[in-house]
Amino acid sequence: MPALAFGQEIRLTDAQVSTPGHSQLLFVPTGDCEKEGVRLAENDMSKGAFFLLLQSGLGPVVYTSDKLFEQKFGVQYFEEGCSAPSKECIMAYNVRIFRYLQRNHAKAWWKSIRKDTVGFKEWKKSVKL
């Protein structure tokens, strides 16, 4: 019987994969999320590793449109799973990536981003164009 599997197709270098910032968010105290989330996102971005963090629970959810978004905008979705950092930390990280996308792609990415990307709805309401 054939098997169906989904994976990430963006190939990261060793420097990009070694201790990605988003993996360190798990250890950030909630009170430090805003500052540390931004710092860790900028650290990843400086290595050329752009992630948008998702949090769906035990089983990761993958849509066929994910790959198209990742290729078009150069940002990779990363599923945090059930043992993820606090929502505040994920939001702080993602907001920095949203700002990058906004600066480089204007609103072109808004329609194709996954609507369950942590913090997108809140950020979209707060952005002033």
N, C-alpha and C positions, 0 to 999 in steps of 0.2 A: 504494500500500500504506500503510495507517495506521501511524503511529509511536506508540510508547509511551514516555513520558518521566516521570521522577520529579523533583520539585523540592521546595524548601522553601517552605512557604506562610506562615510567620510573617513578617510585614512588620516590618523593623527601621527605626528612624529613622536619619538621618545620624549622629547622635551615637553611637548604638549600634554602627553599622558602622565608623565611623572608628577605626582601630587597635584592634580587639578584642583583649583581653588574651590570649586563647588563641593568637592568631597570633604573639605575642611569645615564647611558650614555646620556640619553635625555637632561640632565641638564648640560652637560660638554661643555664649550666653545670650538669651533673648534680648537683654538690654543693649547688647553691642551689635545687634543684627544690622542696623542701618549702615553703620560705618564699616563693619567687617564685610558685609555682603558686597558693598561697592568695591572695597579694596580687593577682595578675592576675584570679583568679576573682572576688574581692571588687570589683575595679575594674569588671569587666563587670556584676556584679550591681547595683552602684550606678547604672549606666546603664539598668537594667531589661533587660539582655541576659543570659539564662540559657542556657548551653550545656552539653551533655554531649558529651564528645569520644570519637570512635570511631576505630579504626585497623584497616582491613581490607585495605589494599594498593592495588594499581593501580585496580581497578574498585570504586567505592563500592557498598555493599550497602544496599538500601532495602526495608523491609517495609511492608506496608499498615498494620500496627499503629503504625508510627512516628508518623504524623500524629495518630492518636487520643491517644497518649501526650503528644505536644507540646501539643495543644490542652487536654487535661485538666489538665496540671500546669504549663503555661507555660514549659517548658524545651525548647529546640531541640537536636536532635542535629546534630553537626557532624563530618563525615568528614574526618580529617586526611590520608588518602591515604598514598602510599608514602614521602613525604618529611616524616614527622612528627617532632615532638620526641621525646625519650626517653620510655619508658614511665613512668619515675619522675615526670617533669614532668607528663605527662597525668594520672597517678593523683592527684597532689597537687591539681591543678586540679579534677578530678572529685569528689574527696572533699569539697571545700568545697561543691560543688553538692549532693552526697548529703546533707550535713548540713542544707542549706537545705530540701531535699525532706522530710527526716525531721521537721524542726521544724514545717513547714507542712502536711504531709499524713500524718504518722505512717507506718504501713506500707502505706498504700493504693497506693503507686506500686511497691512491690517486685515484684508479680506481673506488671506490664506493662512494666517497663523492659527494654530489650534486654539480653539476657544477655551480649552481647559488649561492653558498655560498659566501657571500660578501668577496672579497679580495683574494679568493683562486687562481684565475688565475694570479694575480699580484705577489702573494707570491711565487707561483710555479716557475715563471720565474726568480725570484730573488734568490731562494735557491741554494746554492752551496753544492753539495754532494761529 
